[in-house]
Each structure stands twice: as C-alpha cells, then as structure tokens.
Amino acid sequence: MAVTIDGSASVTINSGAVLGITSAPAQASTSGVSIDFTSIPSWVKRITVMFSGVSLNSTGAFLIQLGDSGGVETSGYDATFIIGSNTSSNTVTASVAGFPFYSGTNTFSVSGSMIITNITGNTWVEQGVFNNSVTTPFVTSTAGTKTLSATLDRVRITTTTGTDTFDAGSVNILYEG
Amino acid sequence: MTHRIVVNVETGVTTQVEYTAEEQAAHDAAVAAQQAEAAAAEAQALADAAAPAPNEAQ
C-alpha cells in the first residue's frame, strides 16, 4: 500500500481516502433558500454539519437532506426532533423529507452541530443538538436515518417549507473517512 | 430572484445558482399558499375571539 505524507497535516492512501478531518470552506448563510455541499468524496464515512448563529426570515424548521449522483433525495427519511424550552418542552416533530430541527422564529439564531454517520452501505444515521440563547432560549435535539439509492456525494441545508430564506450566520461541514 | 448556494468541497468553489423560471413560479406559488394559510388561521382566531362565550350567548 502506497502511503504519502505530504507535510500538510494530512495523509493520503492509494484508495484516495484522506486520513484525518477535512473542512469545506465555511459559508455565510445570509441569502438563498438552500446551501448545498457537493462533490463529497465516496470514501467519507462521517460528516459534521455545523451552524453558527444561523437565522431564517420565517419560521420553517431547518432540514438537512442527503443526495447522490441522482440529486438530493427529498423523501424516505425517518427522523424526528424535540424542543426543550420554557414554553414548548417535549414537542416532538417527525419528518420523512429530511433530518429536521427547530429554528424558532425569524428573530432566533441557531448554533450547534449534526453528525451524520455511514452505518453500512448507503445507509446513514444522524444525531444533532442545536440551541438559541438570545431572548427565548431553547435547545433542540434531532436523530434519524436515511438509506440513499447510491453513494452519498452531497448534503443540502434547507428548511421544511423550502421557501424560507437564510438571513444570518454561517454554516460549514467537516468530513472524514 | 430566489437562489441557492452550491459549494463544491473538492474545488472549494462556491456558486450562486439562480432559480429557473419554473422553479421561481413553484416557489412563488408555495409562498402564496403559505400566506393564504396564515391569513385564514389569523381570521379564524379573530372570529373565535369575537364570538361570545357559551354562557354569554344564553
């Protein structure tokens, strides 16, 4: 097996996999209805989706969707999220359209991360925790699973309505084999 | 126009992709439907608030 140590804090083996964690370029989530991270390598086994102070112009929940060479898959998910807050604790919401989590109102800004892990084949499982800590604190937890029709190569960050627009914060992903 | 952001993690290139006319029409229709639903819910809430309580009606 050929091993290359290139001096840039990463090691590449001849299957193309990079040992260690790779960061995509962070994106300002200040416009648009979705943010897609594409061309994710086929050897990736774990993806971390990160939010920092992300806000929407409305009240749709956030939604993370996976995709492959056929595009982003918008059905077939088995996922739920729960809200813990002073006013709506234990509210549970399910989704078959993606991995969801609470966004609050348009004045909220949400931070946290979701870990999406390849359990076998094209089946992925996720867990995530996010919060809003401004005037109305809440924490939202999410978990779920999705089997893609082919090898994962993209992740979409969007909303349950599909029409809400991002208006603050930043997002990014980390990926590793 | 509505748009999406696409980040190619292999190249690091970020692109803003504008909706096609067809996507924009679907987006606008969905927003209009959401607004109509919200307006109907608000109207119903106002009607409920204005209606006399059962004891008051007797």
gemmi code that builds the backbone of each chain (N, CA, C; Angstrom):
import gemmi

chains = {
    "A": [
        ("MET", (0.849, -1.192, 0.000), (0.000, 0.000, 0.000), (0.880, 1.237, 0.000)),
        ("ALA", (0.631, 2.126, -0.940), (1.403, 3.360, -1.001), (0.886, 4.360, 0.018)),
        ("VAL", (1.785, 4.974, 0.734), (1.392, 5.982, 1.716), (2.189, 7.253, 1.457)),
        ("THR", (1.486, 8.367, 1.388), (2.145, 9.648, 1.154), (1.945, 10.556, 2.352)),
        ("ILE", (3.032, 11.046, 2.884), (2.943, 12.055, 3.936), (3.406, 13.358, 3.305)),
        ("ASP", (2.473, 14.276, 3.097), (2.793, 15.451, 2.281), (3.168, 16.683, 3.088)),
        ("GLY", (3.231, 16.553, 4.380), (3.660, 17.686, 5.187), (2.582, 18.710, 5.438)),
        ("SER", (1.362, 18.454, 4.968), (0.284, 19.424, 5.167), (-0.727, 18.918, 6.180)),
        ("ALA", (-0.281, 18.094, 7.085), (-1.113, 17.595, 8.185), (-2.194, 16.648, 7.712)),
        ("SER", (-2.059, 16.080, 6.504), (-2.990, 15.048, 6.067), (-2.205, 13.922, 5.410)),
        ("VAL", (-2.758, 12.724, 5.478), (-2.121, 11.557, 4.886), (-3.098, 10.945, 3.889)),
        ("THR", (-2.632, 10.720, 2.650), (-3.489, 10.149, 1.618), (-3.049, 8.724, 1.327)),
        ("ILE", (-3.997, 7.781, 1.348), (-3.668, 6.417, 0.977), (-4.154, 6.173, -0.442)),
        ("ASN", (-3.703, 5.080, -1.066), (-3.913, 4.947, -2.504), (-5.363, 4.696, -2.918)),
        ("SER", (-6.268, 4.535, -1.970), (-7.680, 4.465, -2.344), (-8.268, 5.856, -2.524)),
        ("GLY", (-7.493, 6.871, -2.203), (-7.962, 8.242, -2.328), (-8.446, 8.835, -1.035)),
        ("ALA", (-8.624, 7.986, -0.025), (-9.119, 8.492, 1.244), (-8.057, 9.326, 1.940)),
        ("VAL", (-8.482, 10.395, 2.566), (-7.593, 11.251, 3.346), (-7.790, 10.920, 4.808)),
        ("LEU", (-6.714, 10.594, 5.498), (-6.812, 10.319, 6.918), (-6.870, 11.652, 7.659)),
        ("GLY", (-7.758, 11.731, 8.607), (-7.944, 12.989, 9.322), (-9.235, 13.646, 8.904)),
        ("ILE", (-9.456, 14.836, 9.386), (-10.705, 15.551, 9.130), (-10.457, 16.656, 8.117)),
        ("THR", (-11.349, 16.752, 7.134), (-11.252, 17.788, 6.111), (-12.393, 18.771, 6.291)),
        ("SER", (-12.075, 20.044, 6.210), (-13.084, 21.091, 6.335), (-13.401, 21.678, 4.974)),
        ("ALA", (-14.694, 21.816, 4.682), (-15.104, 22.563, 3.493), (-14.939, 24.046, 3.812)),
        ("PRO", (-14.993, 24.898, 2.800), (-14.959, 26.335, 3.097), (-16.252, 26.778, 3.781)),
        ("ALA", (-16.146, 27.505, 4.890), (-17.330, 27.991, 5.595), (-18.118, 28.930, 4.691)),
        ("GLN", (-19.446, 28.901, 4.871), (-20.313, 29.716, 4.025), (-21.155, 30.648, 4.877)),
        ("ALA", (-21.245, 31.900, 4.479), (-22.188, 32.816, 5.127), (-23.598, 32.388, 4.744)),
        ("SER", (-24.430, 32.171, 5.758), (-25.821, 31.763, 5.485), (-26.709, 32.996, 5.546)),
        ("THR", (-26.475, 33.916, 4.639), (-27.160, 35.207, 4.659), (-28.084, 35.424, 3.473)),
        ("SER", (-28.204, 34.416, 2.625), (-29.135, 34.530, 1.500), (-29.403, 33.138, 0.952)),
        ("GLY", (-30.418, 33.067, 0.104), (-30.721, 31.797, -0.547), (-31.653, 30.930, 0.278)),
        ("VAL", (-32.252, 29.958, -0.391), (-33.184, 29.051, 0.265), (-32.542, 27.712, 0.593)),
        ("SER", (-31.346, 27.469, 0.092), (-30.629, 26.240, 0.444), (-29.148, 26.439, 0.205)),
        ("ILE", (-28.358, 25.642, 0.920), (-26.909, 25.649, 0.742), (-26.484, 24.202, 0.536)),
        ("ASP", (-25.916, 23.908, -0.633), (-25.520, 22.543, -0.977), (-24.003, 22.400, -0.880)),
        ("PHE", (-23.554, 21.343, -0.224), (-22.137, 20.973, -0.254), (-22.045, 19.752, -1.168)),
        ("THR", (-21.382, 19.909, -2.300), (-21.361, 18.862, -3.322), (-19.953, 18.292, -3.497)),
        ("SER", (-19.866, 17.219, -4.300), (-18.595, 16.546, -4.605), (-17.911, 16.017, -3.351)),
        ("ILE", (-18.707, 15.562, -2.389), (-18.148, 14.928, -1.200), (-17.568, 13.575, -1.636)),
        ("PRO", (-16.333, 13.271, -1.273), (-15.694, 12.038, -1.753), (-16.431, 10.771, -1.309)),
        ("SER", (-16.326, 9.723, -2.123), (-17.061, 8.478, -1.877), (-16.544, 7.720, -0.656)),
        ("TRP", (-15.309, 8.007, -0.215), (-14.754, 7.290, 0.926), (-15.207, 7.873, 2.276)),
        ("VAL", (-15.976, 8.939, 2.252), (-16.384, 9.598, 3.500), (-17.355, 8.717, 4.293)),
        ("LYS", (-17.101, 8.609, 5.579), (-17.946, 7.818, 6.477), (-18.635, 8.672, 7.537)),
        ("ARG", (-18.169, 9.876, 7.722), (-18.801, 10.733, 8.729), (-18.729, 12.198, 8.306)),
        ("ILE", (-19.869, 12.875, 8.454), (-19.975, 14.288, 8.091), (-20.535, 15.051, 9.288)),
        ("THR", (-19.913, 16.158, 9.604), (-20.418, 17.030, 10.663), (-20.914, 18.325, 10.033)),
        ("VAL", (-22.192, 18.609, 10.230), (-22.784, 19.848, 9.729), (-22.830, 20.843, 10.887)),
        ("MET", (-22.258, 22.017, 10.677), (-22.127, 22.991, 11.767), (-22.874, 24.283, 11.458)),
        ("PHE", (-23.570, 24.806, 12.468), (-24.300, 26.072, 12.373), (-23.726, 27.049, 13.400)),
        ("SER", (-23.546, 28.283, 12.997), (-23.162, 29.334, 13.937), (-24.045, 30.553, 13.722)),
        ("GLY", (-24.981, 30.769, 14.653), (-25.840, 31.954, 14.583), (-26.689, 32.028, 13.333)),
        ("VAL", (-27.218, 30.877, 12.902), (-27.975, 30.833, 11.638), (-29.432, 31.243, 11.888)),
        ("SER", (-29.932, 32.090, 11.012), (-31.296, 32.599, 11.147), (-32.020, 32.517, 9.811)),
        ("LEU", (-33.353, 32.450, 9.911), (-34.214, 32.456, 8.726), (-35.100, 33.691, 8.757)),
        ("ASN", (-35.719, 33.975, 7.625), (-36.654, 35.114, 7.573), (-38.062, 34.701, 7.971)),
        ("SER", (-38.236, 33.426, 8.360), (-39.560, 32.960, 8.739), (-39.412, 31.851, 9.774)),
        ("THR", (-40.399, 30.973, 9.863), (-40.439, 30.047, 10.994), (-40.356, 28.572, 10.604)),
        ("GLY", (-39.998, 28.266, 9.376), (-39.847, 26.865, 8.995), (-38.702, 26.223, 9.762)),
        ("ALA", (-38.798, 24.933, 10.036), (-37.705, 24.230, 10.703), (-36.558, 24.025, 9.713)),
        ("PHE", (-35.355, 23.918, 10.252), (-34.216, 23.583, 9.393), (-34.339, 22.125, 8.954)),
        ("LEU", (-33.754, 21.815, 7.799), (-33.820, 20.469, 7.264), (-32.484, 20.153, 6.580)),
        ("ILE", (-31.897, 19.031, 6.941), (-30.680, 18.574, 6.276), (-31.057, 17.389, 5.394)),
        ("GLN", (-30.709, 17.469, 4.114), (-31.018, 16.386, 3.182), (-29.728, 15.850, 2.561)),
        ("LEU", (-29.751, 14.563, 2.247), (-28.593, 13.902, 1.640), (-28.877, 13.643, 0.166)),
        ("GLY", (-27.816, 13.461, -0.593), (-28.016, 13.173, -2.005), (-26.870, 12.393, -2.599)),
        ("ASP", (-27.114, 11.942, -3.823), (-26.108, 11.173, -4.550), (-26.063, 11.681, -5.993)),
        ("SER", (-25.502, 10.903, -6.876), (-25.355, 11.369, -8.257), (-26.707, 11.652, -8.910)),
        ("GLY", (-27.778, 11.097, -8.366), (-29.111, 11.348, -8.900), (-29.751, 12.626, -8.369)),
        ("GLY", (-29.060, 13.317, -7.453), (-29.594, 14.551, -6.885), (-29.900, 14.408, -5.407)),
        ("VAL", (-30.403, 15.475, -4.825), (-30.773, 15.469, -3.412), (-32.051, 14.662, -3.237)),
        ("GLU", (-32.062, 13.741, -2.274), (-33.254, 12.923, -2.035), (-34.145, 13.630, -1.011)),
        ("THR", (-35.410, 13.769, -1.355), (-36.342, 14.573, -0.553), (-37.419, 13.732, 0.128)),
        ("SER", (-37.263, 12.418, 0.146), (-38.215, 11.549, 0.839), (-37.470, 10.320, 1.354)),
        ("GLY", (-38.182, 9.524, 2.161), (-37.594, 8.283, 2.646), (-36.763, 8.420, 3.908)),
        ("TYR", (-36.841, 9.567, 4.543), (-36.121, 9.758, 5.804), (-37.006, 9.267, 6.958)),
        ("ASP", (-36.385, 8.886, 8.033), (-37.101, 8.537, 9.261), (-36.413, 9.318, 10.372)),
        ("ALA", (-36.963, 10.492, 10.678), (-36.251, 11.400, 11.587), (-37.232, 12.192, 12.441)),
        ("THR", (-36.765, 12.616, 13.585), (-37.573, 13.433, 14.488), (-36.686, 14.473, 15.169)),
        ("PHE", (-37.337, 15.514, 15.666), (-36.623, 16.429, 16.568), (-37.522, 16.771, 17.736)),
        ("ILE", (-36.911, 17.159, 18.825), (-37.635, 17.539, 20.029), (-37.120, 18.894, 20.482)),
        ("ILE", (-38.029, 19.680, 21.058), (-37.663, 21.015, 21.527), (-37.701, 21.026, 23.047)),
        ("GLY", (-36.689, 21.562, 23.654), (-36.714, 21.830, 25.080), (-36.653, 23.332, 25.288)),
        ("SER", (-37.706, 23.895, 25.875), (-37.707, 25.336, 26.126), (-38.633, 25.623, 27.290)),
        ("ASN", (-38.722, 26.894, 27.655), (-39.594, 27.262, 28.764), (-41.066, 27.227, 28.380)),
        ("THR", (-41.337, 27.190, 27.067), (-42.733, 27.266, 26.635), (-43.211, 26.054, 25.849)),
        ("SER", (-42.310, 25.293, 25.238), (-42.787, 24.206, 24.377), (-41.943, 22.939, 24.541)),
        ("SER", (-41.567, 22.641, 25.767), (-40.752, 21.452, 26.006), (-41.478, 20.192, 25.572)),
        ("ASN", (-40.707, 19.238, 25.096), (-41.181, 17.906, 24.739), (-42.066, 17.876, 23.500)),
        ("THR", (-42.082, 18.950, 22.744), (-42.779, 18.912, 21.462), (-41.925, 18.125, 20.469)),
        ("VAL", (-42.497, 17.031, 19.958), (-41.751, 16.164, 19.040), (-42.353, 16.278, 17.647)),
        ("THR", (-41.495, 16.434, 16.652), (-41.942, 16.546, 15.267), (-41.168, 15.550, 14.411)),
        ("ALA", (-41.887, 14.832, 13.551), (-41.244, 13.852, 12.670), (-41.136, 14.397, 11.254)),
        ("SER", (-40.215, 13.821, 10.493), (-40.059, 14.225, 9.098), (-39.622, 13.035, 8.257)),
        ("VAL", (-40.216, 12.928, 7.074), (-39.738, 11.947, 6.088), (-39.002, 12.658, 4.947)),
        ("ALA", (-38.935, 13.997, 5.041), (-38.338, 14.785, 3.960), (-36.883, 15.144, 4.207)),
        ("GLY", (-36.372, 14.817, 5.413), (-35.002, 15.175, 5.724), (-34.783, 15.062, 7.217)),
        ("PHE", (-33.577, 15.440, 7.644), (-33.261, 15.460, 9.071), (-33.607, 16.861, 9.591)),
        ("PRO", (-34.663, 16.987, 10.418), (-35.162, 18.311, 10.801), (-34.657, 18.759, 12.175)),
        ("PHE", (-34.675, 20.050, 12.395), (-34.525, 20.583, 13.750), (-35.094, 21.989, 13.802)),
        ("TYR", (-35.460, 22.387, 14.996), (-36.234, 23.599, 15.237), (-35.443, 24.862, 14.914)),
        ("SER", (-36.139, 25.837, 14.353), (-35.476, 27.104, 14.034), (-35.994, 28.263, 14.871)),
        ("GLY", (-37.143, 28.059, 15.559), (-37.725, 29.164, 16.305), (-38.403, 30.153, 15.377)),
        ("THR", (-38.383, 31.417, 15.752), (-38.986, 32.452, 14.904), (-37.890, 33.134, 14.103)),
        ("ASN", (-38.291, 34.146, 13.340), (-37.314, 34.810, 12.479), (-36.322, 35.668, 13.253)),
        ("THR", (-36.515, 35.815, 14.567), (-35.558, 36.600, 15.353), (-34.507, 35.702, 16.017)),
        ("PHE", (-34.659, 34.403, 15.879), (-33.747, 33.487, 16.565), (-32.500, 33.243, 15.726)),
        ("SER", (-31.404, 32.922, 16.387), (-30.204, 32.495, 15.683), (-29.739, 31.194, 16.327)),
        ("VAL", (-29.503, 30.216, 15.504), (-29.306, 28.847, 15.958), (-27.860, 28.415, 15.749)),
        ("SER", (-27.306, 27.772, 16.785), (-25.933, 27.257, 16.710), (-25.908, 25.818, 17.202)),
        ("GLY", (-24.965, 25.046, 16.684), (-24.822, 23.651, 17.093), (-24.300, 22.822, 15.941)),
        ("SER", (-24.395, 21.503, 16.076), (-23.886, 20.647, 15.005), (-24.667, 19.351, 14.915)),
        ("MET", (-24.605, 18.733, 13.739), (-25.231, 17.443, 13.472), (-24.151, 16.513, 12.919)),
        ("ILE", (-24.103, 15.295, 13.447), (-23.146, 14.300, 12.967), (-23.906, 13.253, 12.159)),
        ("ILE", (-23.498, 13.050, 10.915), (-24.143, 12.095, 10.009), (-23.129, 10.994, 9.716)),
        ("THR", (-23.476, 9.766, 10.083), (-22.507, 8.662, 10.031), (-23.008, 7.538, 9.144)),
        ("ASN", (-22.110, 6.994, 8.337), (-22.441, 5.859, 7.470), (-22.389, 4.569, 8.296)),
        ("ILE", (-23.554, 3.926, 8.463), (-23.586, 2.720, 9.291), (-23.259, 1.481, 8.452)),
        ("THR", (-23.775, 1.434, 7.213), (-23.429, 0.354, 6.275), (-23.985, 0.700, 4.907)),
        ("GLY", (-23.337, 0.251, 3.860), (-23.836, 0.502, 2.501), (-24.120, 1.973, 2.271)),
        ("ASN", (-25.340, 2.266, 1.840), (-25.743, 3.655, 1.611), (-26.666, 4.181, 2.707)),
        ("THR", (-26.632, 3.513, 3.867), (-27.484, 3.923, 4.987), (-26.710, 4.818, 5.944)),
        ("TRP", (-27.335, 5.949, 6.262), (-26.719, 6.953, 7.123), (-27.623, 7.222, 8.323)),
        ("VAL", (-26.999, 7.483, 9.464), (-27.736, 7.860, 10.664), (-27.219, 9.214, 11.137)),
        ("GLU", (-28.088, 9.944, 11.815), (-27.670, 11.278, 12.270), (-28.104, 11.549, 13.690)),
        ("GLN", (-27.354, 12.435, 14.333), (-27.730, 12.973, 15.630), (-27.242, 14.410, 15.678)),
        ("GLY", (-28.039, 15.280, 16.300), (-27.638, 16.676, 16.346), (-28.247, 17.404, 17.519)),
        ("VAL", (-27.559, 18.433, 17.962), (-28.067, 19.292, 19.040), (-27.786, 20.749, 18.661)),
        ("PHE", (-28.815, 21.585, 18.786), (-28.693, 22.994, 18.423), (-29.392, 23.835, 19.492)),
        ("ASN", (-29.023, 25.112, 19.557), (-29.654, 25.970, 20.554), (-29.921, 27.365, 20.032)),
        ("ASN", (-30.758, 28.070, 20.736), (-30.913, 29.506, 20.575), (-30.795, 30.080, 21.976)),
        ("SER", (-29.968, 31.069, 22.167), (-29.743, 31.538, 23.533), (-29.943, 33.032, 23.673)),
        ("VAL", (-30.681, 33.637, 22.772), (-30.854, 35.088, 22.836), (-31.969, 35.407, 23.843)),
        ("THR", (-33.108, 35.791, 23.380), (-34.161, 36.195, 24.320), (-35.064, 35.044, 24.736)),
        ("THR", (-35.149, 34.037, 23.892), (-36.013, 32.894, 24.187), (-35.191, 31.621, 24.051)),
        ("PRO", (-34.539, 31.216, 25.112), (-33.640, 30.074, 24.990), (-34.375, 28.770, 24.711)),
        ("PHE", (-33.800, 27.980, 23.830), (-34.281, 26.621, 23.620), (-33.118, 25.759, 23.182)),
        ("VAL", (-33.295, 24.463, 23.327), (-32.358, 23.511, 22.751), (-33.190, 22.512, 21.970)),
        ("THR", (-32.697, 22.084, 20.829), (-33.420, 21.119, 20.012), (-32.484, 19.964, 19.671)),
        ("SER", (-32.985, 18.759, 19.855), (-32.208, 17.555, 19.546), (-32.866, 16.828, 18.383)),
        ("THR", (-32.060, 16.205, 17.542), (-32.576, 15.517, 16.373), (-31.851, 14.194, 16.186)),
        ("ALA", (-32.570, 13.214, 15.635), (-31.961, 11.931, 15.299), (-32.756, 11.318, 14.164)),
        ("GLY", (-32.078, 10.467, 13.381), (-32.805, 9.850, 12.282), (-31.916, 8.989, 11.416)),
        ("THR", (-32.513, 8.449, 10.354), (-31.780, 7.587, 9.431), (-32.315, 7.772, 8.020)),
        ("LYS", (-31.461, 7.439, 7.036), (-31.841, 7.561, 5.637), (-30.964, 6.610, 4.821)),
        ("THR", (-31.606, 5.836, 3.954), (-30.860, 4.997, 3.013), (-30.947, 5.628, 1.630)),
        ("LEU", (-29.798, 6.004, 1.094), (-29.746, 6.601, -0.238), (-29.789, 5.507, -1.306)),
        ("SER", (-30.110, 5.913, -2.513), (-30.147, 4.957, -3.621), (-28.764, 4.700, -4.200)),
        ("ALA", (-27.805, 5.546, -3.870), (-26.430, 5.379, -4.360), (-25.483, 6.040, -3.361)),
        ("THR", (-24.209, 6.073, -3.707), (-23.194, 6.621, -2.813), (-23.411, 8.113, -2.557)),
        ("LEU", (-23.369, 8.508, -1.298), (-23.560, 9.918, -0.936), (-22.480, 10.784, -1.575)),
        ("ASP", (-22.899, 11.905, -2.151), (-21.908, 12.864, -2.650), (-22.294, 14.312, -2.376)),
        ("ARG", (-23.435, 14.517, -1.675), (-23.842, 15.898, -1.394), (-24.717, 15.982, -0.147)),
        ("VAL", (-24.695, 17.150, 0.463), (-25.535, 17.452, 1.628), (-26.192, 18.802, 1.384)),
        ("ARG", (-27.487, 18.875, 1.603), (-28.209, 20.146, 1.425), (-28.707, 20.649, 2.773)),
        ("ILE", (-28.512, 21.912, 3.032), (-29.067, 22.584, 4.210), (-30.207, 23.458, 3.717)),
        ("THR", (-31.412, 23.192, 4.190), (-32.570, 23.948, 3.729), (-33.596, 24.013, 4.851)),
        ("THR", (-34.857, 24.196, 4.508), (-35.909, 24.318, 5.513), (-37.092, 23.437, 5.132)),
        ("THR", (-37.966, 23.203, 6.100), (-39.123, 22.338, 5.843), (-40.077, 22.969, 4.834)),
        ("THR", (-40.123, 24.290, 4.789), (-41.017, 24.934, 3.821), (-40.390, 24.948, 2.428)),
        ("GLY", (-39.079, 24.969, 2.379), (-38.391, 25.080, 1.101), (-38.400, 26.491, 0.539)),
        ("THR", (-39.090, 27.398, 1.243), (-39.195, 28.772, 0.737), (-38.559, 29.799, 1.665)),
        ("ASP", (-38.311, 29.419, 2.908), (-37.689, 30.371, 3.838), (-36.259, 30.682, 3.391)),
        ("THR", (-35.843, 31.911, 3.664), (-34.531, 32.373, 3.212), (-33.587, 32.543, 4.397)),
        ("PHE", (-32.355, 32.110, 4.229), (-31.336, 32.326, 5.257), (-31.005, 33.820, 5.307)),
        ("ASP", (-30.862, 34.344, 6.552), (-30.548, 35.771, 6.626), (-29.479, 36.123, 7.664)),
        ("ALA", (-28.832, 35.124, 8.268), (-27.735, 35.446, 9.186), (-26.932, 34.190, 9.494)),
        ("GLY", (-25.698, 34.396, 9.935), (-24.887, 33.302, 10.436), (-23.987, 32.661, 9.394)),
        ("SER", (-23.430, 31.520, 9.768), (-22.557, 30.787, 8.847), (-22.730, 29.292, 9.077)),
        ("VAL", (-22.425, 28.517, 8.037), (-22.520, 27.058, 8.092), (-21.262, 26.468, 7.466)),
        ("ASN", (-20.997, 25.230, 7.835), (-19.868, 24.534, 7.215), (-20.035, 23.040, 7.481)),
        ("ILE", (-19.251, 22.234, 6.788), (-19.205, 20.806, 7.084), (-17.760, 20.366, 7.249)),
        ("LEU", (-17.583, 19.351, 8.064), (-16.342, 18.603, 8.153), (-16.640, 17.213, 7.609)),
        ("TYR", (-15.663, 16.566, 6.957), (-15.884, 15.184, 6.532), (-14.617, 14.370, 6.744)),
        ("GLU", (-14.839, 13.071, 6.977), (-13.720, 12.179, 7.303), (-14.054, 10.750, 6.896)),
        ("GLY", (-13.020, 9.947, 6.689), (-13.213, 8.567, 6.253), (-13.175, 7.582, 7.396)),
    ],
    "B": [
        ("MET", (-34.683, 37.468, -7.730), (-34.824, 36.025, -7.986), (-34.331, 35.229, -6.776)),
        ("THR", (-34.984, 34.127, -6.556), (-34.571, 33.216, -5.498), (-33.349, 32.425, -5.975)),
        ("HIS", (-32.511, 32.077, -5.026), (-31.317, 31.335, -5.420), (-30.917, 30.336, -4.351)),
        ("ARG", (-30.026, 29.446, -4.714), (-29.410, 28.519, -3.780), (-27.892, 28.695, -3.878)),
        ("ILE", (-27.214, 28.315, -2.803), (-25.752, 28.381, -2.778), (-25.222, 26.958, -2.958)),
        ("VAL", (-24.259, 26.778, -3.819), (-23.665, 25.463, -4.053), (-22.159, 25.554, -3.798)),
        ("VAL", (-21.687, 24.716, -2.889), (-20.275, 24.695, -2.530), (-19.684, 23.362, -2.990)),
        ("ASN", (-18.720, 23.417, -3.892), (-18.023, 22.211, -4.326), (-16.853, 21.992, -3.375)),
        ("VAL", (-16.948, 20.952, -2.524), (-15.917, 20.773, -1.487), (-14.598, 20.297, -2.079)),
        ("GLU", (-14.651, 19.754, -3.294), (-13.431, 19.267, -3.951), (-12.587, 20.428, -4.457)),
        ("THR", (-13.261, 21.423, -5.040), (-12.546, 22.563, -5.631), (-12.554, 23.789, -4.723)),
        ("GLY", (-13.471, 23.804, -3.762), (-13.594, 24.976, -2.901), (-14.358, 26.123, -3.544)),
        ("VAL", (-14.912, 25.871, -4.724), (-15.630, 26.934, -5.443), (-17.072, 27.024, -4.968)),
        ("THR", (-17.505, 28.237, -4.667), (-18.892, 28.494, -4.262), (-19.618, 29.223, -5.389)),
        ("THR", (-20.816, 28.741, -5.697), (-21.588, 29.312, -6.799), (-22.985, 29.675, -6.318)),
        ("GLN", (-23.472, 30.817, -6.767), (-24.864, 31.177, -6.507), (-25.679, 30.800, -7.731)),
        ("VAL", (-26.630, 29.869, -7.535), (-27.426, 29.360, -8.652), (-28.827, 29.960, -8.577)),
        ("GLU", (-29.160, 30.763, -9.572), (-30.496, 31.380, -9.609), (-31.541, 30.344, -9.993)),
        ("TYR", (-32.734, 30.494, -9.410), (-33.841, 29.621, -9.787), (-34.179, 29.800, -11.265)),
        ("THR", (-34.579, 28.719, -11.884), (-35.132, 28.825, -13.232), (-36.524, 29.440, -13.123)),
        ("ALA", (-37.068, 29.848, -14.250), (-38.412, 30.433, -14.252), (-39.426, 29.453, -13.669)),
        ("GLU", (-39.244, 28.187, -13.981), (-40.166, 27.165, -13.481), (-40.030, 27.018, -11.958)),
        ("GLU", (-38.793, 26.982, -11.470), (-38.568, 26.877, -10.020), (-39.104, 28.104, -9.308)),
        ("GLN", (-38.905, 29.294, -9.914), (-39.373, 30.528, -9.295), (-40.900, 30.541, -9.212)),
        ("ALA", (-41.549, 30.055, -10.246), (-43.015, 30.011, -10.241), (-43.514, 29.081, -9.139)),
        ("ALA", (-42.864, 27.939, -8.984), (-43.254, 26.998, -7.931), (-43.005, 27.603, -6.554)),
        ("HIS", (-41.885, 28.300, -6.415), (-41.552, 28.969, -5.155), (-42.613, 30.017, -4.819)),
        ("ASP", (-42.954, 30.855, -5.778), (-43.931, 31.926, -5.553), (-45.299, 31.350, -5.196)),
        ("ALA", (-45.664, 30.259, -5.843), (-46.953, 29.623, -5.544), (-46.954, 29.066, -4.124)),
        ("ALA", (-45.836, 28.482, -3.712), (-45.746, 27.922, -2.357), (-45.824, 29.026, -1.311)),
        ("VAL", (-45.150, 30.145, -1.572), (-45.202, 31.278, -0.637), (-46.619, 31.835, -0.545)),
        ("ALA", (-47.283, 31.947, -1.685), (-48.663, 32.465, -1.690), (-49.586, 31.532, -0.901)),
        ("ALA", (-49.391, 30.240, -1.057), (-50.216, 29.267, -0.325), (-49.976, 29.375, 1.181)),
        ("GLN", (-48.697, 29.555, 1.560), (-48.371, 29.694, 2.988), (-48.995, 30.969, 3.559)),
        ("GLN", (-48.942, 32.048, 2.785), (-49.516, 33.312, 3.249), (-51.036, 33.209, 3.377)),
        ("ALA", (-51.662, 32.513, 2.427), (-53.118, 32.335, 2.485), (-53.502, 31.504, 3.697)),
        ("GLU", (-52.715, 30.478, 3.976), (-52.988, 29.627, 5.136), (-52.840, 30.426, 6.432)),
        ("ALA", (-51.800, 31.250, 6.499), (-51.579, 32.065, 7.700), (-52.703, 33.076, 7.878)),
        ("ALA", (-53.147, 33.682, 6.778), (-54.231, 34.665, 6.849), (-55.525, 34.004, 7.303)),
        ("ALA", (-55.786, 32.804, 6.808), (-57.003, 32.078, 7.204), (-56.965, 31.736, 8.687)),
        ("ALA", (-55.795, 31.323, 9.155), (-55.657, 30.984, 10.579), (-55.859, 32.215, 11.445)),
        ("GLU", (-55.327, 33.356, 10.991), (-55.476, 34.599, 11.745), (-56.935, 35.046, 11.769)),
        ("ALA", (-57.620, 34.915, 10.643), (-59.030, 35.291, 10.563), (-59.872, 34.403, 11.477)),
        ("GLN", (-59.548, 33.121, 11.498), (-60.281, 32.195, 12.356), (-60.059, 32.546, 13.828)),
        ("ALA", (-58.819, 32.903, 14.164), (-58.508, 33.271, 15.550), (-59.274, 34.514, 15.969)),
        ("LEU", (-59.355, 35.494, 15.051), (-60.108, 36.711, 15.348), (-61.587, 36.408, 15.518)),
        ("ALA", (-62.102, 35.528, 14.652), (-63.525, 35.154, 14.746), (-63.802, 34.441, 16.052)),
        ("ASP", (-62.898, 33.553, 16.451), (-63.068, 32.841, 17.711), (-63.056, 33.807, 18.891)),
        ("ALA", (-62.171, 34.809, 18.813), (-62.055, 35.766, 19.912), (-63.300, 36.651, 20.004)),
        ("ALA", (-63.893, 36.946, 18.838), (-65.057, 37.832, 18.809), (-66.345, 37.118, 19.192)),
        ("ALA", (-66.361, 35.801, 19.029), (-67.595, 35.041, 19.319), (-67.845, 35.050, 20.824)),
        ("PRO", (-69.131, 35.180, 21.238), (-69.423, 35.169, 22.666), (-69.165, 33.792, 23.256)),
        ("ALA", (-68.734, 33.775, 24.489), (-68.545, 32.502, 25.190), (-69.899, 31.840, 25.337)),
        ("PRO", (-69.989, 30.518, 25.473), (-71.276, 29.807, 25.555), (-72.198, 30.374, 26.631)),
        ("ASN", (-71.670, 30.719, 27.790), (-72.503, 31.251, 28.866), (-73.096, 32.610, 28.518)),
        ("GLU", (-72.274, 33.418, 27.783), (-72.720, 34.759, 27.401), (-73.836, 34.696, 26.368)),
        ("ALA", (-73.824, 33.652, 25.525), (-74.808, 33.561, 24.462), (-76.192, 33.220, 24.976)),
        ("GLN", (-76.270, 32.643, 26.129), (-77.581, 32.202, 26.652), (-78.355, 33.346, 27.291)),
    ],
}
model = gemmi.Model(1)
for chain_id, residues in chains.items():
    chain = gemmi.Chain(chain_id)
    for i, (resn, *xyz) in enumerate(residues, 1):
        res = gemmi.Residue()
        res.name, res.seqid = resn, gemmi.SeqId(i, " ")
        for name, pos in zip(("N", "CA", "C"), xyz):
            atom = gemmi.Atom()
            atom.name, atom.element = name, gemmi.Element(name[0])
            atom.pos, atom.b_iso = gemmi.Position(*pos), 0.0
            res.add_atom(atom)
        chain.add_residue(res)
    model.add_chain(chain)
structure = gemmi.Structure()
structure.add_model(model)
structure.setup_entities()
